[in-house]
Amino acid sequence: MTPVRAVAAAKINLALVVGPRRGDGLHEVATVLQRLDLCDRLELEPAAELTVEGFSGDSIVRTVLERLAAEAGVDPCWRIRLSKEIPVAAGLGGGSADAAAALRLANETLADPLEPEGLHALAASVGADAPFFLEPGPKLAEGAGERLTPLDLPQDFWILLVLPTDSAKRSTAAVYSRFDGLGGASGFEGRKRELLARLELCRRPRHLAALPPNDLAEAAGRSPILADLGRAGAFRADVSGAGPALYGLFHRREEARAAARSLVGVGRTWVVAPVW
């Protein structure tokens, strides 16, 4: 069989409203997820046993393929080659994107592929945001992130990503724990209603500026670079996920590139476009 290939695009949270911790330990959220043109690449082919090459720190891809094989009643006999471009543990969803891409590729090799509902359940079992990456388009994610509603958001803007050099990545669990300690979940339902109301009005890129800010920004350690992005012309600047990656939204690519030049020395930067 000829190897099959896929790209796995990173995401940013254009808004993230976080509620109380649930009985399963996860938090209620309402978040707006947007893919962007910063991608890992995967290649899959049949093999004698399951192997994942190219990224020694991977576990989520292996786990989801083992679960797919168990669900399908087959042996997990695939070789995955992974080429990483998305920064690891940055709040950009790289691991979940890789898992979803591997899941789609492997499922297509099965004699009796799982239906979309089964793939969704498997993806959710390895990451709250993994189901988002199974289908194209921006989405509103609710529950723990598994309830997805397609959104028709503007796509004609540019994104400057910044991964600060001096950022000390807290674990996602630690960020959420600090959020709880700060009492951040208070008023969740009202803040969620505000997000939904503002989404209804999003017709042009500038309308994204009115979306509520990321609730985890303070718990993640609010970076002064967010103010720098605003001064450089970003019409919205925020943290993605639990950080430490930051982003600024710009109307023109030239503005985003100029802002990136102004941030030389503070961290790695990428100027990318949204992708569907």
N, C-alpha and C positions, 0 to 999 in steps of 0.2 A: 504494500500500500504506500502510495506517495504521501509524504508528510503533509499535514494540514496546518495552516497558520492563521493567526489572529493577532490583532493589536488590542491592548487593554489601556484605555484612556483614563487618566487621573480625573478627579472631581474636586470642585470646591463647594463649600456650603455658602450659598448666597444669603442665607439666613438660617439661624439655628435657635429655636425656642425649646428650652429644656424644662421638663416638669419633674414630678416626684419619682423617687425610686419605686419600682414595682415589686411585687412579691417574688419575681424571678431574678431580682437583682439588677435588672436593666431599668433605664429611665424612659419615661414617656417623652417623646420629642415631636416636634413639627419642624421639618427642615426642608429647604429648597436646594436640590442637588443639580449641579450643572457640570457636564463633562468639559474637558479642555484638551487642547492638542499637545499634551505631554504624555507619551505613551510607552509602555512596556510592549515587548513583542514575544509571542509564544509560538512554538512549533511542537506539534504532537505527532507521534507515530507509534504503531504497535511495537511491543518489546516483550522480552521474556518475563519481565517483572516491572513493577512501578519504580521509575527513577525520575528525579527532578534535577536537572542540570542548570548551571549558570548562576545560581544564587544559593549559597550554602545556608543562609538563614531562613530559607523557606520552610514553612510547615503547613500553611493554610491550603496551598495547592494540593499537596499530598493528601491532606485530610479530606478535602472535598472529593477527590478522585477515589479514595478508598470508600467513602460513603456512597458514591455513585455506583461503584462496582457491587457493593453489598446490596443496594436497592435493586439493581438490575439482575442480581444473581449470577455475576460473572467474576472472573479473576481480574484484578487491577493490573492489566498488562499493557502499560503505556510508558513511553519515554517523553518527558516534557523538557524542552530546552527553553530557558527563560532569559531574555535580554532585558536588563533593568535600565530604565531611564528615570522613572518616578522615584523621588527620594523616599527612603524607608522611614516609617514611623514619623511622618511629617504632617498628618492630617489631610492627606490628599487621596486616601483610599487605594493606594497601589496594591496592597495585598488582596483586598476584596476584589479589585478589578482583575487581577491575575487569576484568582480563584474562579470568578465567573466566566472568564474567557476559556480557561482550561475545562471547566464543566461543560460549556457549550461544545467545544471541540470533541471532547471524549464522548459526549452523548451522541453526537452525529456518527460515531463509529460503531455504535451498538446495533445489533440486528433488530432490536425492539426498543427504540429510543424512548426515554421518559417524556411525558407530556409537560408543557410549560409549568403546570401547577407543581409537579414533582420536582422540577429543577428549581423553582422558587423556594420550595421547602428546604431542599438540600443547601442552597446558597445561604438561606437565613440561618441554617444550623452552624455555619462557620463565621458569620459576620453580619451584624445588623444592617450594614449598608451593601452587602454583597448582592442581594436581589436587584438593586437599582441598576447594576451593570449588565444585567441579562438582556435588557431591551433598550433601544435608543431613546433619546429625547430627555429633556429636563423633567424633573418630577418633584412633587411634594411627597415627602416620606413622613408617615405618622406611625403611631404605636412605638415600637422600639426602632423603627426604620423600615419595617417590612411591608407596611401598607402603603402602596404607591399609587399616586394619581398623576397622570401625564399633565404637563403644563405647556402652554404655548407662550414661551418667553422670547423677548427680543434676543437676537444673536449677533447683532452688528455692533460689537464693541471689542476691546482688547483687554487682556488680563496681564498684569505684571505680577508674577509670583516672586516672593522673597523668602528664602530660608536663612534666617539670621545665623551668622557665624557663631555667636556667643550663646545661642539658645541651648538650654539644657532640657531635653525632651522629658517631660513627666509622662508616666504611663497614662493611657486614657482613663484607666480606673482611678488613678490618683487625682486627675483633673476633675473627674466627676465627684469624687469624695470631697475635694476642696469646695466644689460648687455646692454640695449639700451643706457643708459646714458654714458656708457664707449665707445660707438661707435662700439660695437662688431660685428654688422651685416655687416660691410664693407667687400667687397670682398667675399661675400657668395658663389657666383657661382663658383669662382675659387677654394675655399676651398672644395666645394662639389665635383668638378671634381677630386681634389686630393684624397679625400676619396674613390671615386669610383675606381680610378686607383689602389690605394693600396689594396682595397678589392680583385681586380682581382688576386693579387699576394699572397693572404693568403692561404697557403697550410699547413703550420706547425704552432704550437703555437707561435714560436718566431717571425713569420711574423706579429702577432697582435701588436707587439711593434711599428711597423711603421705606424699604424693608427693615424690620427690626434688626439690630445688631446681634452678633453671636453671643448667646448667653454665657458661653464658656470662656469668653475673652479674659475676664478678670481672673478666673480660676486657673487659666493657662499661663497667666503672667502677662499682663497687657504690655505690649512692646511700644516704645517711643517711635518706632519706624512707621506705625500707623499714621501718626501725625505727619511724618515726613512724606508719606504717600499723598496725603491730602494736600500738603503744600506744593507738591509736585504736579498737582492737577487731577488726581484721581477723584471721580465723582462718588466713589464708594471705596472704603478701605476697611478690611476686617481680617479676623483670624479664620482659617479653614478648619472645621472640625474641632478637635482638642489641641490643635497646633502641633508644632510651632510655626508651620508655614503661614505666611501672611499674603494677602493679595490686594491689589488696587485695580479698579476698573477705569478704563480710559475710553474716550470717544474715538481717538485716532491712534494708530500704531506709533506714529512719530512721537506723540506725547508719552506713550508708555516707554519707548526706547530712551527718550531723554530722561525720564524719571529713573530708569535703570542705571543710566550713566551717573546720575547724581547720587546713587546709593553704592557706588563702587567701594568695596572694603567692608561693607556691613554684612555681606552674606552672598550666597548664590542667587542669581536672578534668572528668570525666563520670561520672555514676552511671547504670549501664546493667544490663540483665538479660541472662542467656544466651539465645540463640535457637538453635533446632534447625536 
